[in-house]
């Protein structure tokens, strides 16, 4: 089953959530309990949503991409992850974004995603004009994870080419067959 994990300032019923539900049959997952973001709690909420599924495919956007990767690192039922401009931060990176709490940044940096291989297929859609996540971070992560990467000329939200995402994701998932 396909599950959509939304970004930090987004929600399960965002434009991507609705698009992926309509075009791919993805289940949008609500993982935030309120305004305060606790990475551990977000991960537990997603794990609860997928716990009865043994063939999980996660589509994660931005912060949801980080959460998807972190879950796939630990959960053998995850078969593939498709990450859209994932919010991955190398352990040695300096981050100065006041909109994201320091604890969340530290949790992302200490996640092990740059030290341990994710035991499933990793696909990434990376915008060439992403204004939030530095390309070097995503490329470093992609190379370490031996991911398949599709570059797209767009911003962080993939606002110009959002309608192309279902076909891109479907093409990625055909690689597995």
VEXMAR-35354 format. One record per atom (N, C-alpha, C, O): x, y, z. Coordinates in steps of 0.02 Angstrom, whole numbers, plus 50000, padded with zeros to 5 digits. Each point is the difference from the previous one (the first is absolute). Layout:
<rs>
XYZ/...
</rs>
This chain:
<rs>
500424994150000/499585005950000/500445006250000/500545000150030/499235005049936/500355006549998/499745004650055/499405000450013/501075003050020/499825004850052/500365006649984/500585000049980/499065005650030/500315006549989/500145003350068/499555000650042/501085001449968/500225003350061/500165007249982/500505001449966/499095003250057/500045007149981/500595003550032/500354997250044/499775009049935/500555004150025/499845003550065/499444999550026/501055004149999/499985003350066/499435005050007/499644999850050/500285004549901/499495005350004/499394998249958/499645004549976/500254989150013/499474997749957/499534995550039/499995000150062/499624995949902/499544995450033/499804994449953/500175000349941/499484994750085/499834994249959/499525001849943/499984996549949/499635008850059/499535002049948/500255005949958/499615003949974/501054996750021/500315005149958/499894998249926/499714994849984/500515009649972/499924998749928/500334993449981/499714996149962/500905002650063/500334993649985/499624994150030/499924994949967/499855005950095/499624994650032/499394998149960/499874994049989/499765010949988/499394998749960/500194997049932/499694995249978/500825007749990/500234997549935/500214992750004/499804995949958/500615002450092/500244993150006/499444995250019/500024994149980/499505008250057/499434995850018/499584998649937/499814994249988/500065011049972/499594999249940/500364996149945/499694995649969/500945005950018/500354997149943/500374993450015/500084995849956/500135003450107/500414994150017/499664995550052/500254994550014/499205007750015/499684996250052/500385000250066/499904995750043/500535009349966/500395000650061/499565002250059/499525003649991/500664994050067/499665001950062/500405005750032/500574998950021/499145007149983/500355005550034/499994998850076/499484998650029/501105001850002/500074998650072/500055006450040/500415004449986/499164996350064/500045005650048/500464997750056/499844995350037/500725008049970/500494997850051/500145005250053/500324998450050/499455007849941/500125005150051/499395000550046/499434999949977/500715000550089/499465000450049/499785007250014/499455001150025/500975003649960/499855007150013/500515004349967/500294998149949/499835007850079/500495004649971/500724998150017/500465001349961/499644995750097/500674998150023/500224993749963/499644995049998/500955005249973/500254994249962/500494996050043/500515002650022/499314991149989/500434995350035/500144994449950/499564996149983/501065003449994/500184995249948/499824992950021/499714996349960/500445001950101/499854993250024/499254998549998/499804994549981/499805010450038/499274999149999/499754999549928/499564996049985/500715008249970/499814999749929/500144993049972/499584997149966/501015000350049/500194993349976/499534994750028/499784995549963/500065004950101/499534995150031/499325000349966/499704994849988/500055011249998/499355000749968/500004996949930/499514996749980/501035004249983/500054996949933/500054992550006/499674996349963/500745001350083/500074992750011/499324996950017/499844994649976/499765008850064/499334997550016/499564999749939/499604995349993/500475009549962/499595000149939/500174994449952/499584997749962/501055000050039/500224994949952/500114993150031/500214995449966/499645003950098/500204993950038/499704993549974/500304994850009/499125005449959/499694993849977/500154998549927/499714995449971/500745008349999/500174999349929/500714997149995/500465002650031/499624992249929/500674997049992/500335002049934/500564997949986/499105006249974/500285002249936/499925007649994/499635002449957/500715001250085/499925007350006/500445003649948/500584998349991/499125006649977/500375004849958/499835006950028/499425002050002/501105001750018/499905006650028/500205005449949/500544999649970/499035005350022/500155005949960/500065005750051/499515001750032/501085001249975/500105005150050/500245006549970/500475000149959/499225005450060/500185006549974/500355004150054/499735001050054/500875001449932/500395004450044/500104996750068/500354994950004/499375007950050/500064996950067/499704993049999/500254995550034/499225003649927/499714993349992/500484995349964/499974993950011/500475008849947/500524995949969/500504997650051/500214994249998/499995010350047/500444997850055/499664994650041/500314994850014/499065006350007/499654995150041/499944993349964/500084994850030/499775005449905/499954993849961/500664996349999/500014993950008/500535009749981/500674996849998/500174997050068/500264994550004/499595009150049/500154997650068/499604993750016/500274995350028/499105004649953/499594994150011/500254994149959/500044994450025/500145006949912/500264994649956/500664997150026/500154994249989/500235009950046/500634997750028/499894994550052/500424995650009/499005004750024/499874995550057/499454994949988/499934995350039/499675005549908/499404995949990/500074995749937/500015002749944/500054990950064/500104995449943/499394999149956/500044997149946/499385005450076/499404999649958/499985005549947/499574999849956/500885005050049/500035005349950/500404997449940/500594998450007/499085001249936/500314997349939/500355005349958/500524998749970/499205007450030/500285005549961/499815006650034/499495000550034/500955004449954/499825006850021/500135004749940/500494999349964/499055005350027/500065005249949/500025006650038/499515001950033/501055001649963/500115006050039/500005006149955/500375000349951/499215004550065/499945006249961/500365005550038/499765002350052/500814999949922/500415005150034/500054998650075/499795004050041/500494990249976/500014998050071/500415004850044/500525002449980/499224998850080/500355004250049/500514995850037/499904998050057/500655000649908/500554996250030/500565004950015/500175004349959/500124995150100/500525004650023/500604996050023/499954996250048/500625004549918/500604996350022/500185001750072/499895005650022/500404989750015/500185001250070/500475005950010/499985003250053/500444998349898/500495005350007/499775006849972/500395004849999/498984995549979/499755006249969/499815005250053/499804998250056/500265008149925/499775005450043/499335002549973/499945001649941/499574998750103/499335002049979/499805006250039/500055000350061/499715004749902/499765006150033/499335001949971/499945004949963/499554991150053/499325001349977/499555000850061/499824995050032/500005011149985/499615001150060/499304997049997/499674999450052/500094998649889/499334997249995/499974992750021/499464997350010/501124999549997/500034993050021/500344999750068/500575002350007/499104994850044/500314999650066/500674996349999/500084995149963/500385007250078/500674996950004/499964992650014/500394996149972/499155001850072/499954992950017/499814995849939/500264994549991/499315008149967/499814996549939/500604999349954/500124994649972/500265010850019/500614999849958/500494994850028/500284996049962/499825004050104/500464995150030/499764992949990/500404995549987/498945003450019/499724993349989/500124997749928/500164994249988/499775010449965/500134998349930/500754998549990/500174995049968/500265009150060/500724999049993/500244993650033/500474996849976/499215001250079/500214994150037/499614993749982/499994995250038/499685004949904/499554994649981/500354993749974/499704994749996/500945005949987/500364994349972/499944999249925/500264995249972/499395009349995/499884999349928/500625001049957/500004998249942/500525004750087/500635000949963/500524994950023/500575000149978/499234995450068/500464995050026/499774992849987/500424995549996/498925003449996/499744993349990/499604999749935/499655004749983/500424989749982/499634999149938/499274998250014/499854995950044/499715007149919/499294998450003/499894993549962/500204999549942/499494995450089/499954993449968/499414999349952/499664994850000/500205010349960/499484999549949/500195004649942/500505003650003/499104996349945/500135004449942/499865007250020/499505001650032/500975002849949/499945007150017/499995004049934/500464999749960/499005004050031/499915004349941/499925007250025/499675001350050/500635003449914/499985007050020/499815004349941/500284999349945/499255005350065/499875005449953/500315006250031/499835002050056/500645001049907/500385005750027/499915006049955/500174999849940/499575005650088/499925006249962/500675003549993/500395000550047/499745002149893/500635003549988/499985007150027/500515003450003/498904999050016/499935006850026/499714999950071/499645004750021/500514990150016/499764999450069/500315005650042/500615000550007/498965003650022/500235005750039/500084998450075/500225004250038/499604989749983/500034998250071/500544995050017/500375000950049/499684993849912/500484994650015/500595000549952/499904999549939/500705001650086/500585000549955/500104993649958/499964994450026/500165006649910/500104994349955/500554995350023/499944993949994/500595008950035/500574995950022/499774994850051/500244994450000/499315007650044/499774995450052/499624994149970/500114994350018/499435007349936/499604994849968/500444995549958/499914993950001/500565009049962/500454995949959/500444995550042/500114994249983/500145008450072/500424996050045/499604994050027/500244994450002/499145007150019/499554994750024/499854994949945/500044994050011/499805008549930/499834995749943/500584995449982/499904994149987/500705008650012/500584995949983/500134994850054/500144994249984/499825007850079/500114995150054/499494994449997/500174994250010/499215007549976/499464995049998/499944996549933/499584995549992/500845006449959/499974997249932/499305000549972/499734995249973/499985010750034/499315001349978/499985001349925/500505001949969/498924997250003/499865002149931/499695007050006/499525001050036/500785003849928/499795007050007/499735002649934/500294998949947/499155004650057/499705003649943/500045007450015/499735002350050/500625001449908/500055007250009/499425003449964/499804997949946/499935007350085/499455003649970/500115007550012/500175002050056/499745002049893/500105007250008/499385003050033/499495001249967/500575000050097/499445002550038/500245002450069/500604999650015/498935002950025/500165002350067/499914994350051/499864994349980/500235007250084/499964994950052/499324996450000/499974994050009/499505009849981/499334997050003/499804996449935/499484996749997/500955003849952/499864997149934/499335002849975/499574996349976/500365010350030/499365003249984/499865000349925/499414999649980/501105001249978/499885000549928/499844993249969/499614999649952/500694995150074/499954993449969/499644994950043/500104994049992/499495008350054/499664995450046/499604994749963/499964994250022/499745007749922/499584995249962/500414994349970/499724994849982/500945006150011/500434994749973/500194994750052/500224994649982/499705007050081/500244995650053/499704992949999/500374995250009/498975004049981/499744993149998/500334995749947/500154994150012/499985008749928/500334996149948/500734998550018/500244994549987/500105010450042/500704998950021/500034994550052/500424995549996/499135004850053/499994994950053/499834993249971/500314995050018/499205004749937/499824993649968/500594997149962/500124993950002/500265010349964/500594997749963/500524997250048/500284994749987/499845008750068/500464997450051/499784993150023/500414995450003/498965003950012/499764993750029/499994994349949/500004994250020/500005007449916/500064994849948/500694997049999/500084994249979/500435009650044/500684997350004/500034993850044/500404995549989/499175004350062/500024994550048/499714993649972/500184994550022/499385006149928/499644994049975/500464995249964/499774994849976/
</rs>
